Every structure is written in C-alpha cells, then in structure tokens.
Amino acid sequence: MPEISDKPEKRPQQVFTLLVELGRSSEDDLPRGATGAALLLYATGVDEAEAVREAVKVLKTAGVAPLNVESYGTLDERLQAGDTVPEEERELMARALAENAVIVAQKTWFTDEAEDD
C-alpha cells in the first residue's frame, strides 16, 4: 500500500514577464531629471502573485519605488497569445529560472522633457 503524505505537493517555479513602473525615491540611482522609469523584467514564482511579490521586494531592497506591476504571463502564455519571443529573451528567462532570480531585461527613464522626433 502506498504511503500517504500530509505534505502538500511542491509546485514548480515558473518565470513571468513583468513590466514595472517606478516612481522616484531618495535612494534610487535614476538619472537627474528623470521623473520615474519602467523596467521589463523576468521574475520567478510558483504563481503570478508570488512572482510579483518577489520582484517588488527585490526592487524595494534596491532602493527604487515600484508604483505599478503589469504581468504578461509565462513564456507559454505569451506564445499562446501570439507573442514572438526572441531567443535572447528566452535565455534571460532560463537564467531567471536557474538562479531563482529577478532579471531586468530593459529599462526606460521617464522625464518631463519633450523628445525631438
């Protein structure tokens, strides 16, 4: 007869693509004149909520001020939605999973100055 365990089954880590909007804080290292920033990152978690919590925790530790987080889902979810995911992004996702980490893939600073087109 198989042994029954009271331990819940461990759910595997997944990697989520997150877009995080940052405000200013006295501890950030955003450029002078920046009013905030956006970060595209890959974060691990057993579910989306955990990935968001962990990403926000890491960002706050780094002295930045997360204002909003938008999730684009896992790689499979993005592919099902019709996204094209280049190999470079897939490699960063694999790194995030292997290291159980938050990986920043892209950053954009915001300013009040108008851009010249």
N, C-alpha and C positions, 0 to 999 in steps of 0.2 A: 504494500500500500504506500503511495507517495506521501511524503511529509508535507504538511500544510504549514505555511509560514504566515505569521502575523505582520511581517514587514511588507509595506507597500512596494509594488514594483517600481524600480528606478526608471524614470523616463529619460530618454536620451536628450542631450543638448542639441539645440538647433541654432542656426545663425539667422538673424533678422537684419534686414536693411532698414536703417532708421535715418530720418532727416531731423536734425535737432536745431532749433532756433535758439540763439544765445542773446541775452542782454549784456549790459556792461556790469562789471563788478570791480571793486578796488584791487582785487587780486589777479585779474586777468592780464594777459600779455597781448591784448589786441592792439593793433596799431593806433597811434594818435589820430584822432578824428573819426575813428570807427564808432558807429552807434550800436553795433552788435555784429553777429555773424551767423552763418549757417554751417553745419557740419553734416556731411554724409558719412555715416559710419556703419560698421558691421558689429553686432553685439550678440553674444550667446545667451541662451536661456532655455529652460525646458518648455517655456511658452513665451508668447509675445510680452505679457506683463512682466515676467521676470527679466527679459532682455532689456526692456525699457527701464526698469528699476535699477538694474546693474549699470547701464550706460549713464543714467543721471547721477548715480552715486560716484562713478569714476570721474565724471565731468566736474561735479562739485568739489571733489578732492583736488582736482587740478586748478581750482580757483575761478572757474567760469560759472555763469549764471544761466542754466537751461530754463527757457521760457515755455517751449512747446516741443513735443516729440510727435512725429508722424511716422508710422510704420508702413513699409511697402511689403512686408512679409518675408517669408523664407525664399530661398532660391526656387524651389518647386512652385511656390505660389506665384512668384514673379513670372516664371516661364509659362504657367497656365494662363496668366493674364495677358500673355503676348509680348512681354518684355524681352528685349535682346540683352543678354548678359555676357559681356566680353570676357575672355579668358583671364585678363588682368583682375577683374572683379572677383571671378571665381577663385583665383589664387588667394586674394585677400580674405575671402570668406573661409576658405580652407584653413588659412593661418589663424583666424579668429577662433575657429572650432578647435584646432590643435592646441592652441595656447589658452583656451577658455578666456578670451580677452575681448576688449573693445578696441577695434581698429578704425582709426579715422582715415577715410579714403579721399576726402576732398573738403576744403574749407573755403568759404567765401566771406569776405568782410563787407559790412554794410556801412555806408556813410550818408550824410545829408547832401553831399555834393552831387550835382548833376554830371552824368557821364557824357563825354563827347562821342557822338556816333560817327 
